[in-house]
């Protein structure tokens, strides 16, 4: 899906791109968000403002969303552009997006030349390809880029390490490298967040979002069911059956139900209710609430992450 932020002529403004972004707020299909035009804005501060808004857009959404960011100035050199990006991207919703450096070269066969462009549309296409061929749980790393002739900047091994694992605690930036015999590859699959948490990995973060979204949708059939232990059990069975199929496709780690996921459903009101209190007062909306807890093993068997 492409959202227009104005005509082809005239100057672009950060506010135009942000308005176009939030036009997708109610669209559940916008799972991967890329705004390559952000790096074409006249000032790096404007670009970073759009990118911070992309992270907020994804982080505050009830749907599965993930932002792919380009580094402003990634078509020229590394030190200044990476430093400005890390200093200006902020500290909020860092696990809701990933950045890639440098830009890529596309062939212009008719004039025997090349065009240097930000990589986010290419990366989004690779995400989609991996999702369709393997699944959202597969890390989009060591994946080849098709119809691309090279990178705008050739990274050395120390530079790759500085991007993906910065020693100063800065945000992670994934590399795009030119590998002999393999062509252009995505190298690294980390979100921006520098902390050693499970959601530092793109596939873990996106899988959590995918499961939360699909499981929430599957529970709509229980909206008008009575708040009873029988309903809680049916909810647990429904989610458990879905996650078992997910396990068999390789989406979680482990060889058994117990190693891969845990599901529980209950009512908070039932824990404190007695026969006398139930008879004395009619049920309130809070009494009709059913809580569902889902934990999955996405990093190693038996190490659970709560949705």
N, C-alpha and C positions, 0 to 999 in steps of 0.2 A: 504494500500500500504506500502511495506517495501523497503527501499533504503539501499543497501549494502555499507558500508564504508570500506570494506576490508574483509579478511578471518577470520576464527574463531581463528586462532593462531596468536601470535605476539602482541605487545603492541599497544594500541590505542592512537591516537593523536587528539587533538582538531581540527586541520586543516582538518583531514579526515572527521570528523563528520560535520563540517561546509560545506565542499565541497558537501557532500551527501545531506545536507539540501538545498543548492541552486540549486541542480539538479532538484528540484521540482518547480523552479521559474515559468515555463510556464504551470504548471499543475493546472488547476482550481479546480480539485477534492480534492486537499489536504487542506481540510477545518480545520482539527484538526491536530496539529503538536506536536509530542512527541518524545523526544530523551532520552530514559532511560539510554542509554550507557554513557551519559554525567557524571553521578554520579559515573561511574566506572573508570573514568580517575584518574591518580595518584595524581593530585593536585587539590585542591578546586578552585584555580584561573583558571585552564583550564576548569573546569566544568562551572564556571560562564561566561567565555568567550563564550562558546557554547550557553549558555542560553541567554545571551545578544544578540547574533546573531539570535537566534530563535525569539526573540521579534522584532528585526529589520526586519527580513524576513516577519513576519506577518504584521507589521505596514506599510511597504513600498509596500505591494502587492496591486494590483488592484482587487484581488479576496477576498472572505470571508475566512479569516484564523484566527486561535486562537491557542496559544501555551499553552501546559500543562507542568509545570516544577516540578521536584522533588528537594528536599533539600539534598544537599551533606551531607553525614553522618547521614541521617535520620533513619538509621538502628541501631544507637547506643544511642545517647542522644540528648537532645533538645537545651540547652542554647547556646553552642558554635556553632553548625551547623546553627541554626536560625540566630544568630548574624552575622555570616560570610555571610550568604545568603543576609540578608538585607543590609549589608555594601557593597556588591560587585555586586548586580544586576543592579545598575545604576539607572538613572532617565528617560530614554527614552522608549517610547512605553509601558508604564506600564499597560495601559488598553488593551493591545493586548495579555495578557497571565494571567494565574493563577497558583499559586503554592500550593502544597499539602504536608502535614506532618502528620504522619511519613510514613515509608514504610509498606508493608503488608506481611503477611505470607500465603504462598500457601502450600497445603498438598502434601507430597510425599508418597502416599499410599503403594507403593511396599516395601519401607524400613521403613515405620512407622515413618516418620520424617516430617520436615517442611523446606521450602525454603523462605528466606527473600529477597524480591525484591522491587525496586522502584515502586511507585504506578501509574505512569503516563499512562502505557498501560491499566491498569484497569479503571482509570478515563476516558480515551478516549472511552473505550467501553461503559461506563455508559452514557457519553454524547450522543453517537450514539443511545443507547437504548431509552433515553429520547426524542431525536429528532424524532425518528421513531414513538414512541407511543403517544407523546403529541405535540411536535413541538419545534423549536429552541427557542421559547419565554419562555419555561418552565425552571425555574431555576434548575440546576442539584444539588439540595441540599436535604438532608434527603432521599437520594437514597441508597438502599442496594447494597452491592457488593456480587456477587455470586461466589461460589467456592473459597472463601477466609476464612481462619480459624481464623485470628486475625491480630493484629497490632504489629509492632516491639517495640512500645513504648505506654504505656497507659497514656493518657492525663487526667489531672484533669480539673475541670471546670475553675479555674483561668488560667490555661495554654491555654485552648481553647480560652478564651476571649483575652488573650495576643496575640495569633496568628491572630485571625480574626479582632480584634479591638485594635491594639497596642496603648498604651497611649503616646508613644514617637513619634508618627507620622511615624513610619516605614511602609514598604510595608505590605499589607495584605497577610496572608497565611491561606488557608483553612485547616480544620482539618479532619482527618480520625479517627473515634472513634469506639469503641466496645460498642454497646448498648445492655443491657440485653433484651432478647426476640426478638431482631431485627437483631442482628449480626453486621457486619461491615458496617458503614454508612459514606457517604460523608457529612460533616458538614460545612456549609458555602458555599456561591456561589459568592465570590467577586474576582474581578480582583486584580492585584497587586497595582493599583493606590490607594494611601491613601486619596486623596482629596474627598470631598463630592460632587461628580458629578455623573450624571446618569450612566456613563460608569464604575463606580466602581462595578457594578453588571454584572456578566458573561452573563446572559440572555439578558440584554439590549445591551451590546456590540456586542454579536453575532447576535442578531436580526437586529441591525443596519447594520452590515456587510452583512447579508443575503439579506435584502431588497435592499441595494445599488447594490449588485451584480445582483440580479434577475431583478430589474427595469432597470438597464443599458442594460442588454441583451435584454429586451423586446422592447427597443427603436431603435434597429437596423433597424426595418422596416421603420423608418422615415428618414433614412440617405439621401435619394435622393428626399425627398418631398420638395416642395417650402417653403420658409421661410415666411409664411403668417399667419394671425390670425386664419384661418381655420385649419392649421396644428397645431398651438399651442393648439387650442381647442381639437383636436383629441388626442394629447399627454396627455392632462389633463384627458380626458375621459378614455383613456387606463390605465393610472396609477391609476386613481380613482376606476375603476372597479376591478383591481387587489387588491388594498388595502381594498376594501369593502369585498371581499372574505376572505382576511386575517383577517379582523375584525370579520367576522362571525365564523371563526375557533378559535377565542379567542386570536389572536396575538397582539391586541392592546387594550387599556383601553378606555371604553366609550360605550354609547348606541346609538350613532348617528354618521353620517358622520362628522359633525362639531366638535364633541368632540374628534374624533379619529385621523383624519389626514387632512392635507391641501396640495393642489397641485396647482402649478402655472407654466406656461410656457410662455416665451416671448423672443423677440430679443432685445439685447442692442442697435443695430443700429436703430431699428424702433423708439426708444424713442427720437432720435435726428434728424432723417431724415425728410426732407421736400420735396415737389414735385420738387423744383428747384435743390436740391442737388442730388436727385435720377436721374434726367434727365441729369445732367451735367457729371456724372462719372459712369463707370460700377461698378457693385458690387464687392467688395473685399472679400477674404475668411472670414474676420472678420464679414462682413455684413451678412454672411450666418449662423452665430452661433445662436443657440437657447439655451437659458438657462432654466433649469428646477429646480424648488425648491420644495422639498418634506419634509414635517414635519409630524412626527407621535408622538402619545402619548403612550409611553411605560412604564411610571411610574405611572401616574394618568391621568384621563380624563381632556382634555383641556391644559395639560402641554406638550408642543410640543418640540421635539428634531429634529433638522435639519439633514438630511442625508449627 
